[in-house]
Amino acid sequence: MPQGIHEEALRALVEGGAVRDTLVSRQEDKWTLAIRLGGAGSRWLAVRSRRETLRTWASLTAVGRFAEAVGLRGFSVEL
């Protein structure tokens, strides 16, 4: 996932209905969230924070709370 999307932009895209797929995956002991805007051929965009190139969460529950706060209705989990 070479590119990323900032949290503020993610909120706007979710409100506009542009997010097609959402994927949560585990990297070592942290969880990450990525979105896809187009169909199956489009790239995944990792969610990033202002300071970090990749936003991470300590638990899957924390990712779920974040997703709910930004308006995401669901996501797939990759173990």
C-alpha positions, 0 to 999 in steps of 0.5 A: 500500500504505497499511498495513504489517505488521511482521516479527514479525507476518509470522512468526506469520502464515506459521507459521499458514498465513494468507499467501495470496500474496507479491509482491516488487517493485522501487521505484527501486533497492530491492526490497520485499515485500508479502503478501496474506492473503485472496483476490484482492479483498484488499489487499496489506500491505507488510512494514515494519521497526520504524523504517521504514514500508517495509522495503527490500532492496538485492538480490533475493537478499537478499529471498529470504534474508529470505523463507526465514528467515521461512518463506515457500515462494515469491513472485512478482516484479514487475519 
